[in-house]
Amino acid sequence: MSPIKYILSIVFAAVYVCFGYFLERENFQHLTILFGVGFALYLFFVFTTNDKKETDKLLWISMIFRLIFIIAIPCLSDDYFRFIWDGKLFINGFNPYLFVPSEIINTDIAKTAGLTEELYNGLNSPEYYTVYPPINQLIFSIGGFFSKFGMLPGIIAIRIPILIAEFFTIKYIRKLLDVLQLPHHHVLLYALNPLVIVELSGNLHFEGMMLLCIVIGIYWLMSNRWGGAAFWWAMAISIKLIPVLFLPVLIKRLGFAKSIWFYIITAIALAFTFLPFLDHQLIEHIFSSIDLYFRTFEFNASVYYIIRWVGFKAVGYNIIQKVGPILSIATFVCVMMVYFYKKKTWQDVLKKMLFAYTIYLLLATTIHPWYVINLVLLSVFVRHYKYAIIWSMLAILSYSAYISDSYQENYILIAIEYGILIAWLVVELILQKSLK
């Protein structure tokens, strides 16, 4: 690796030091400058690296970037308060799925579990049941245990499994690239991406752990170990529910009979992860949280915001309660159309997953920046479609909503985000059609 790249690596590291220890979420100007510098360096390394040894060095450097955050308090997300809250409940013998924080904060349950007013005041959804699946809860319990020594030890305890998952995700990305006979340096698209590093290692989001399970699952499927792959798929769903969206794509690739067995094994393995939390109210509360997600939450959306604007003009109020479920049905229909398109090689399977998840995001009512990370990983394996990389750069614009306590979104920036994204996507689609 050239001396200039080592120097730029140090600059890149300095960017993450600033992200982890000096940035305030309300300072959107500093956020965009840091992210802009980080993304410029990212693109430089991606476009100037194709040597295998150099790629190896950059992968180790990318892990150092992640380790920079080891003792940092997340600055762009306050979800970790709920992680610690749920973890404290579980290790003290209470089922986190059964209690709404606002209902128990002044009860003996809160006293027994060590749930303080300070922790409660940090929650962003104290009126809702927890939405995090079982494996998350088990990791939260580690954080809950160590949080008795302070909030930072609890955060570190949650961060370590995420860092370990990132290491193995990168390892399995390389394995998949070899199997698909794709350039080995494509792994840098994921490994060095600033959004991936900041949101996973920095802000403690669990998409990385989910993606590790998905990547292993796909690798095992391609090795014809579909029974074991089903187990990993179940683990992925038990971290984030989104891998359910990808299950139908396997029908054309595995065949109907194998797919049914795959689904059965997945369902059984998933059910086992719920055993520590089993209760007659469990399903009711989980579906209540999912329903609230589609009918209540809205952030950084695209198609939905246009429909909402039309709704305000037509009826004079927010129509999310009706539109949210309709858009979820529309997503299902569009995704099925993508999945049952005639091609069925593994390259096509990954491409279908990429486009299916793109449709899901474009029709969703809530798009947090870290949701785009799933697209970044899938784009590593799909030739010619790199709009996800552009989106990973633009998604940071949504943080303009946190400039003030009113959390008012900047719709001009959202229009810029999706305008550039959709234009880029259309160009790539046209180019690919013309090449064919």
RODO-2510 file (C-alpha; in nm, 4 decimals, decimal comma):
residues 436
     n   res          X          Y          Z
     1     m     0,0000     0,0000     0,0000
     2     s     0,1388     0,3414    -0,0952
     3     p     0,2442     0,6014     0,1654
     4     i    -0,0393     0,8321     0,0573
     5     k    -0,2929     0,5613     0,1379
     6     y    -0,1480     0,5115     0,4849
     7     i    -0,1709     0,8865     0,5443
     8     l    -0,5302     0,8949     0,4190
     9     s    -0,6102     0,5959     0,6419
    10     i    -0,5025     0,8042     0,9409
    11     v    -0,7272     1,0885     0,8230
    12     f    -1,0090     0,8363     0,7801
    13     a    -0,9515     0,7135     1,1360
    14     a    -0,9597     1,0730     1,2625
    15     v    -1,3036     1,1123     1,1037
    16     y    -1,4334     0,8215     1,3111
    17     v    -1,2707     0,9560     1,6262
    18     c    -1,4663     1,2777     1,5704
    19     f    -1,7852     1,0791     1,5038
    20     g    -1,7449     0,8739     1,8171
    21     y    -1,6231     1,1273     2,0719
    22     f    -1,6798     1,4869     1,9586
    23     l    -1,9930     1,4993     1,7407
    24     e    -2,3303     1,6149     1,8713
    25     r    -2,6381     1,4933     1,6839
    26     e    -2,7869     1,8445     1,6769
    27     n    -2,4849     1,9789     1,4873
    28     f    -2,5931     1,8796     1,1383
    29     q    -2,3258     2,0931     0,9727
    30     h    -2,0430     1,9062     1,1466
    31     l    -2,2176     1,5761     1,0745
    32     t    -2,2364     1,6405     0,7005
    33     i    -1,8761     1,7644     0,6831
    34     l    -1,7450     1,4581     0,8641
    35     f    -1,9556     1,2229     0,6592
    36     g    -1,8632     1,4004     0,3360
    37     v    -1,4910     1,3668     0,4119
    38     g    -1,5392     1,0028     0,5143
    39     f    -1,7326     0,9189     0,2005
    40     a    -1,4774     1,0906    -0,0253
    41     l    -1,2013     0,8801     0,1343
    42     y    -1,4188     0,5700     0,1018
    43     l    -1,4680     0,6249    -0,2706
    44     f    -1,0958     0,6905    -0,3157
    45     f    -0,9996     0,3595    -0,1538
    46     v    -1,2705     0,1641    -0,3370
    47     f    -1,1808     0,2976    -0,6812
    48     t    -0,8027     0,2754    -0,6408
    49     t    -0,7762    -0,0732    -0,4917
    50     n    -0,7862    -0,4023    -0,6794
    51     d    -0,4763    -0,5767    -0,5480
    52     k    -0,5559    -0,8687    -0,3151
    53     k    -0,2814    -0,7932    -0,0600
    54     e    -0,3813    -0,4297    -0,0491
    55     t    -0,7440    -0,5315    -0,0030
    56     d    -0,6412    -0,7520     0,2900
    57     k    -0,4630    -0,4597     0,4567
    58     l    -0,7619    -0,2324     0,4071
    59     l    -0,9928    -0,4914     0,5613
    60     w    -0,7806    -0,4969     0,8767
    61     i    -0,7795    -0,1173     0,8736
    62     s    -1,1596    -0,1221     0,8416
    63     m    -1,1764    -0,3301     1,1605
    64     i    -0,9536    -0,0747     1,3361
    65     f    -1,2030     0,1937     1,2289
    66     r    -1,4784    -0,0076     1,3979
    67     l    -1,2740    -0,0576     1,7140
    68     i    -1,2331     0,3191     1,7451
    69     f    -1,5916     0,3270     1,8745
    70     i    -1,5327     0,0673     2,1470
    71     i    -1,5767     0,3094     2,4402
    72     a    -1,7960     0,5669     2,2632
    73     i    -2,1524     0,6541     2,3631
    74     p    -2,3734     0,6447     2,0483
    75     c    -2,4329     1,0017     1,9379
    76     l    -2,6753     0,9566     1,6469
    77     s    -2,9148     0,7097     1,8099
    78     d    -3,0723     0,6764     2,1535
    79     d    -3,2004     0,3218     2,0976
    80     y    -2,9400     0,1896     2,3404
    81     f    -3,1517     0,3136     2,6316
    82     r    -3,4203     0,0623     2,5317
    83     f    -3,1565    -0,2088     2,4864
    84     i    -3,0391    -0,1621     2,8443
    85     w    -3,3982    -0,1315     2,9691
    86     d    -3,5046    -0,4625     2,8115
    87     g    -3,1825    -0,6304     2,9257
    88     k    -3,2328    -0,5237     3,2869
    89     l    -3,5864    -0,6611     3,2824
    90     f    -3,4779    -0,9985     3,1461
    91     i    -3,1848    -1,0625     3,3808
    92     n    -3,4084    -0,9796     3,6771
    93     g    -3,6657    -1,2389     3,5772
    94     f    -3,9162    -1,0214     3,3905
    95     n    -4,0313    -1,0764     3,0321
    96     p    -3,9506    -0,7548     2,8362
    97     y    -4,2281    -0,8288     2,5858
    98     l    -4,4983    -0,7980     2,8515
    99     f    -4,4382    -0,4493     2,9877
   100     v    -4,4777    -0,0977     2,8517
   101     p    -4,2106     0,1216     3,0179
   102     s    -4,4539     0,4025     3,1023
   103     e    -4,6766     0,1582     3,2906
   104     i    -4,4046     0,0146     3,5171
   105     i    -4,1596     0,2978     3,5801
   106     n    -4,3170     0,3768     3,9202
   107     t    -4,3816     0,0168     4,0226
   108     d    -4,1971    -0,2499     4,2201
   109     i    -4,0975    -0,4113     3,8890
   110     a    -3,8852    -0,1074     3,8019
   111     k    -3,7277    -0,1038     4,1486
   112     t    -3,6448    -0,4740     4,1369
   113     a    -3,4958    -0,4505     3,7866
   114     g    -3,3016    -0,1323     3,8626
   115     l    -3,4912     0,0749     3,6056
   116     t    -3,4148     0,4358     3,6934
   117     e    -3,5810     0,7628     3,5955
   118     e    -3,2613     0,8569     3,4092
   119     l    -3,2838     0,5421     3,1969
   120     y    -3,6571     0,5944     3,1417
   121     n    -3,6081     0,9552     3,0285
   122     g    -3,3703     0,8336     2,7572
   123     l    -3,6320     0,6058     2,5955
   124     n    -3,7688     0,7257     2,2622
   125     s    -4,0825     0,5070     2,2704
   126     p    -4,1801     0,4599     2,6361
   127     e    -4,5467     0,4103     2,5432
   128     y    -4,4852     0,1019     2,3257
   129     y    -4,3992    -0,2614     2,3806
   130     t    -4,0501    -0,3610     2,2734
   131     v    -4,0092    -0,4484     1,9045
   132     y    -3,6767    -0,6315     1,9277
   133     p    -3,6720    -1,0090     1,8524
   134     p    -3,5316    -1,2744     2,0927
   135     i    -3,1612    -1,2873     2,0006
   136     n    -3,1439    -0,9115     2,0447
   137     q    -3,2980    -0,9541     2,3883
   138     l    -3,0339    -1,2095     2,4864
   139     i    -2,7597    -0,9654     2,3875
   140     f    -2,9421    -0,6837     2,5675
   141     s    -2,9339    -0,8969     2,8811
   142     i    -2,5519    -0,8910     2,8662
   143     g    -2,5674    -0,5132     2,8433
   144     g    -2,8244    -0,5063     3,1226
   145     f    -2,5941    -0,7068     3,3468
   146     f    -2,2875    -0,4892     3,2909
   147     s    -2,4886    -0,1665     3,3110
   148     k    -2,4919    -0,2083     3,6896
   149     f    -2,1340    -0,0776     3,6672
   150     g    -2,2512     0,2191     3,4604
   151     m    -2,4100     0,2932     3,1246
   152     l    -2,0794     0,2755     2,9335
   153     p    -1,9939    -0,0829     3,0437
   154     g    -2,3435    -0,1853     2,9332
   155     i    -2,2915    -0,0216     2,5928
   156     i    -1,9512    -0,1875     2,5493
   157     a    -2,1025    -0,5267     2,6349
   158     i    -2,3609    -0,4804     2,3570
   159     r    -2,1039    -0,3432     2,1116
   160     i    -1,8595    -0,6353     2,1352
   161     p    -2,0957    -0,8929     1,9731
   162     i    -2,1656    -0,6415     1,6950
   163     l    -1,7913    -0,5982     1,6309
   164     i    -1,7381    -0,9746     1,6267
   165     a    -2,0287    -1,0131     1,3830
   166     e    -1,8784    -0,7489     1,1541
   167     f    -1,5491    -0,9389     1,1390
   168     f    -1,7213    -1,2600     1,0305
   169     t    -1,9583    -1,0796     0,7931
   170     i    -1,6598    -0,9429     0,6029
   171     k    -1,5028    -1,2898     0,6025
   172     y    -1,8142    -1,4502     0,4535
   173     i    -1,8606    -1,1720     0,2008
   174     r    -1,5208    -1,2718     0,0612
   175     k    -1,6234    -1,6371     0,0526
   176     l    -1,9370    -1,5499    -0,1431
   177     l    -1,7426    -1,3302    -0,3843
   178     d    -1,5118    -1,6245    -0,4567
   179     v    -1,8048    -1,8606    -0,5175
   180     l    -1,9777    -1,6086    -0,7440
   181     q    -1,6462    -1,5386    -0,9216
   182     l    -1,6715    -1,1681    -0,8530
   183     p    -1,3739    -0,9353    -0,7906
   184     h    -1,2371    -0,9829    -0,4380
   185     h    -1,1975    -0,6090    -0,3778
   186     h    -1,5773    -0,5615    -0,3969
   187     v    -1,5762    -0,6463    -0,0250
   188     l    -1,4484    -0,2929     0,0333
   189     l    -1,7858    -0,1551    -0,0781
   190     y    -1,9213    -0,2864     0,2513
   191     a    -1,6150    -0,2986     0,4769
   192     l    -1,5108     0,0667     0,4347
   193     n    -1,8564     0,2234     0,3910
   194     p    -1,8926     0,5088     0,6454
   195     l    -2,2659     0,4500     0,6945
   196     v    -2,1998     0,0834     0,7772
   197     i    -1,9217     0,1643     1,0249
   198     v    -2,0950     0,4555     1,1982
   199     e    -2,4415     0,2987     1,2276
   200     l    -2,3356    -0,0526     1,3274
   201     s    -2,0185    -0,0174     1,5354
   202     g    -2,0911     0,3393     1,6428
   203     n    -2,4662     0,3511     1,6961
   204     l    -2,5235    -0,0140     1,7972
   205     h    -2,7722    -0,1171     1,5297
   206     f    -2,8162    -0,4898     1,4799
   207     e    -2,8449    -0,5033     1,1008
   208     g    -2,4840    -0,6219     1,0976
   209     m    -2,5578    -0,9296     1,3070
   210     m    -2,8616    -1,0056     1,0930
   211     l    -2,6561    -0,9707     0,7738
   212     l    -2,3948    -1,2100     0,9094
   213     c    -2,6638    -1,4778     0,9454
   214     i    -2,8010    -1,4006     0,5982
   215     v    -2,4582    -1,4166     0,4341
   216     i    -2,3780    -1,7473     0,6054
   217     g    -2,7235    -1,8752     0,5094
   218     i    -2,6722    -1,7857     0,1434
   219     y    -2,3241    -1,9365     0,1444
   220     w    -2,4597    -2,2618     0,2894
   221     l    -2,7440    -2,2632     0,0386
   222     m    -2,4954    -2,2289    -0,2450
   223     s    -2,3030    -2,5218    -0,0912
   224     n    -2,6276    -2,7264    -0,0964
   225     r    -2,6488    -2,7323     0,2856
   226     w    -3,0001    -2,5912     0,2865
   227     g    -3,0978    -2,7497     0,6205
   228     g    -2,8227    -2,5633     0,8048
   229     a    -2,8950    -2,2538     0,5975
   230     a    -3,2527    -2,2594     0,7288
   231     f    -3,1145    -2,2433     1,0828
   232     w    -2,9112    -1,9333     0,9981
   233     w    -3,2128    -1,7755     0,8302
   234     a    -3,4113    -1,8303     1,1497
   235     m    -3,1333    -1,6663     1,3502
   236     a    -3,1427    -1,3688     1,1120
   237     i    -3,5195    -1,3314     1,1599
   238     s    -3,4695    -1,3597     1,5357
   239     i    -3,2462    -1,0520     1,5146
   240     k    -3,4469    -0,8473     1,2619
   241     l    -3,7762    -0,9473     1,0999
   242     i    -3,6790    -0,8219     0,7535
   243     p    -3,5313    -1,1584     0,6283
   244     v    -3,8905    -1,2891     0,6160
   245     l    -3,9197    -1,0705     0,3061
   246     f    -3,6535    -1,2789     0,1304
   247     l    -3,8005    -1,6247     0,1936
   248     p    -4,0188    -1,6502    -0,1226
   249     v    -3,7191    -1,5913    -0,3528
   250     l    -3,5905    -1,9385    -0,2671
   251     i    -3,8879    -2,1226    -0,4198
   252     k    -3,7679    -2,0935    -0,7801
   253     r    -3,4067    -2,1686    -0,6844
   254     l    -3,4578    -2,4614    -0,4449
   255     g    -3,7762    -2,5986    -0,5907
   256     f    -4,1121    -2,6276    -0,4149
   257     a    -4,0426    -2,9371    -0,2007
   258     k    -3,7041    -2,8187    -0,0648
   259     s    -3,8455    -2,4727    -0,0061
   260     i    -4,1260    -2,6109     0,2096
   261     w    -3,8758    -2,8046     0,4219
   262     f    -3,6573    -2,4942     0,4385
   263     y    -3,9530    -2,2940     0,5719
   264     i    -4,0437    -2,5646     0,8232
   265     i    -3,6891    -2,5838     0,9629
   266     t    -3,6720    -2,2055     0,9752
   267     a    -4,0024    -2,1848     1,1618
   268     i    -3,9005    -2,4508     1,4159
   269     a    -3,5604    -2,2908     1,4822
   270     l    -3,7241    -1,9490     1,5123
   271     a    -3,9797    -2,0846     1,7585
   272     f    -3,6994    -2,2161     1,9798
   273     t    -3,5505    -1,8678     2,0114
   274     f    -3,8815    -1,7474     2,1573
   275     l    -3,8951    -2,0157     2,4282
   276     p    -3,7302    -1,8022     2,7023
   277     f    -4,0002    -1,5388     2,6424
   278     l    -4,3013    -1,7655     2,5921
   279     d    -4,6256    -1,6187     2,7225
   280     h    -4,9873    -1,6130     2,6046
   281     q    -4,9599    -1,2345     2,5490
   282     l    -4,6346    -1,2549     2,3515
   283     i    -4,7845    -1,2789     2,0011
   284     e    -5,0442    -1,0134     2,0775
   285     h    -4,7845    -0,7619     2,1934
   286     i    -4,5442    -0,8306     1,9038
   287     f    -4,8172    -0,7826     1,6441
   288     s    -4,9342    -0,4737     1,8307
   289     s    -4,5857    -0,3241     1,7898
   290     i    -4,5701    -0,4187     1,4207
   291     d    -4,9146    -0,2675     1,3612
   292     l    -4,8063     0,0544     1,5310
   293     y    -4,4984     0,0621     1,3081
   294     f    -4,7081     0,0610     0,9909
   295     r    -4,9841     0,2876     1,1196
   296     t    -4,7987     0,5421     1,3339
   297     f    -4,4280     0,5863     1,2604
   298     e    -4,3082     0,8003     0,9710
   299     f    -3,9593     0,9223     0,8911
   300     n    -3,7563     0,9962     0,5760
   301     a    -4,0087     0,8281     0,3452
   302     s    -4,0439     0,8790    -0,0296
   303     v    -4,3616     0,7478    -0,1986
   304     y    -4,5537     0,7615     0,1281
   305     y    -4,4774     1,1315     0,1820
   306     i    -4,6172     1,2110    -0,1626
   307     i    -4,9336     1,0126    -0,0852
   308     r    -4,9576     1,1780     0,2584
   309     w    -4,9335     1,5220     0,0968
   310     v    -5,2141     1,4340    -0,1455
   311     g    -5,4156     1,3035     0,1501
   312     f    -5,3754     1,6317     0,3395
   313     k    -5,4960     1,8203     0,0327
   314     a    -5,7932     1,5885    -0,0138
   315     v    -5,9193     1,5230     0,3409
   316     g    -5,7221     1,7600     0,5602
   317     y    -5,5498     1,5111     0,7928
   318     n    -5,2727     1,2504     0,8042
   319     i    -5,3942     0,9297     0,6376
   320     i    -5,1120     0,7039     0,7611
   321     q    -5,3572     0,4731     0,9458
   322     k    -5,5089     0,3753     0,6103
   323     v    -5,2136     0,4176     0,3783
   324     g    -4,9568     0,2292     0,5901
   325     p    -5,1270    -0,1123     0,5615
   326     i    -5,2122    -0,0493     0,1939
   327     l    -4,8485     0,0229     0,1135
   328     s    -4,7425    -0,2950     0,2940
   329     i    -4,9819    -0,4937     0,0725
   330     a    -4,8509    -0,3140    -0,2371
   331     t    -4,4965    -0,4009    -0,1261
   332     f    -4,5904    -0,7686    -0,0977
   333     v    -4,7444    -0,7743    -0,4462
   334     c    -4,4477    -0,5958    -0,6084
   335     v    -4,1954    -0,8157    -0,4285
   336     m    -4,3734    -1,1319    -0,5440
   337     m    -4,3611    -1,0041    -0,9025
   338     v    -3,9856    -0,9580    -0,8679
   339     y    -3,9311    -1,2983    -0,7072
   340     f    -4,1190    -1,5014    -0,9648
   341     y    -3,9427    -1,3513    -1,2625
   342     k    -3,8135    -1,6461    -1,4676
   343     k    -3,4350    -1,6259    -1,4006
   344     k    -3,3100    -1,8311    -1,1046
   345     t    -2,9285    -1,8502    -1,0839
   346     w    -2,7717    -1,7513    -0,7513
   347     q    -2,6658    -1,4217    -0,9069
   348     d    -3,0310    -1,3666    -0,9997
   349     v    -3,1468    -1,4620    -0,6499
   350     l    -2,9234    -1,1931    -0,4984
   351     k    -3,0350    -0,9404    -0,7575
   352     k    -3,3995    -1,0169    -0,6772
   353     m    -3,3287    -0,9703    -0,3072
   354     l    -3,1675    -0,6350    -0,3864
   355     f    -3,4647    -0,5103    -0,5877
   356     a    -3,7228    -0,6566    -0,3493
   357     y    -3,5689    -0,4755    -0,0542
   358     t    -3,5425    -0,1563    -0,2625
   359     i    -3,9168    -0,1741    -0,3286
   360     y    -3,9793    -0,2320     0,0403
   361     l    -3,7792     0,0788     0,1344
   362     l    -3,9328     0,3011    -0,1337
   363     l    -4,2848     0,2117    -0,0197
   364     a    -4,2149     0,2185     0,3551
   365     t    -4,3370     0,4927     0,5899
   366     t    -4,0160     0,4904     0,7945
   367     i    -3,6614     0,4796     0,6561
   368     h    -3,3837     0,5241     0,9076
   369     p    -3,0336     0,5553     0,7576
   370     w    -2,9193     0,2168     0,8881
   371     y    -3,1952     0,0414     0,6912
   372     v    -2,9921     0,1143     0,3760
   373     i    -2,7023    -0,0998     0,5033
   374     n    -2,8842    -0,4151     0,3924
   375     l    -2,8870    -0,2786     0,0378
   376     v    -2,5176    -0,1941     0,0562
   377     l    -2,4317    -0,5544     0,1374
   378     l    -2,6537    -0,7007    -0,1366
   379     s    -2,5093    -0,4600    -0,3940
   380     v    -2,1629    -0,6098    -0,3297
   381     f    -2,2787    -0,9267    -0,5081
   382     v    -2,4798    -0,7682    -0,7905
   383     r    -2,2930    -0,6422    -1,0942
   384     h    -2,3690    -0,3028    -1,2446
   385     y    -2,6159    -0,1838    -0,9762
   386     k    -2,4505     0,0444    -0,7224
   387     y    -2,7345     0,2853    -0,6426
   388     a    -2,7289     0,1505    -0,2863
   389     i    -2,3840     0,3076    -0,2423
   390     i    -2,5252     0,6436    -0,3497
   391     w    -2,8142     0,6003    -0,1083
   392     s    -2,5755     0,5192     0,1758
   393     m    -2,4202     0,8603     0,1134
   394     l    -2,7506     1,0480     0,0846
   395     a    -2,9309     0,8811     0,3775
   396     i    -2,7329     1,0931     0,6237
   397     l    -2,9394     1,3942     0,5104
   398     s    -3,2300     1,2613     0,7165
   399     y    -3,0401     1,3505     1,0345
   400     s    -3,1300     1,7137     0,9664
   401     a    -3,4507     1,6324     1,1596
   402     y    -3,2516     1,6290     1,4844
   403     i    -3,1251     1,9869     1,4622
   404     s    -3,3904     2,0848     1,7187
   405     d    -3,5953     1,9037     1,9823
   406     s    -3,9062     1,9366     1,7639
   407     y    -3,7632     1,6746     1,5233
   408     q    -3,8888     1,8623     1,2183
   409     e    -3,7830     1,6968     0,8938
   410     n    -3,6340     1,9047     0,6145
   411     y    -3,8429     1,8066     0,3134
   412     i    -3,6128     1,9860     0,0700
   413     l    -3,3248     1,7612     0,1775
   414     i    -3,5500     1,4554     0,1590
   415     a    -3,6502     1,5570    -0,1959
   416     i    -3,2804     1,5927    -0,2852
   417     e    -3,2034     1,2521    -0,1321
   418     y    -3,4702     1,0654    -0,3261
   419     g    -3,4419     1,2768    -0,6398
   420     i    -3,0734     1,1864    -0,6820
   421     l    -3,1330     0,8256    -0,5780
   422     i    -3,4181     0,7591    -0,8186
   423     a    -3,2407     0,9391    -1,1053
   424     w    -2,9310     0,7243    -1,0464
   425     l    -3,1384     0,4066    -1,0265
   426     v    -3,3250     0,4897    -1,3496
   427     v    -2,9957     0,5553    -1,5301
   428     e    -2,8556     0,2198    -1,4155
   429     l    -3,1733     0,0395    -1,5252
   430     i    -3,1643     0,2069    -1,8676
   431     l    -2,7949     0,1298    -1,9133
   432     q    -2,8474    -0,2369    -1,8287
   433     k    -3,1444    -0,2622    -2,0622
   434     s    -2,9435    -0,1080    -2,3454
   435     l    -2,6514    -0,3470    -2,2811
   436     k    -2,8824    -0,6467    -2,3019
***
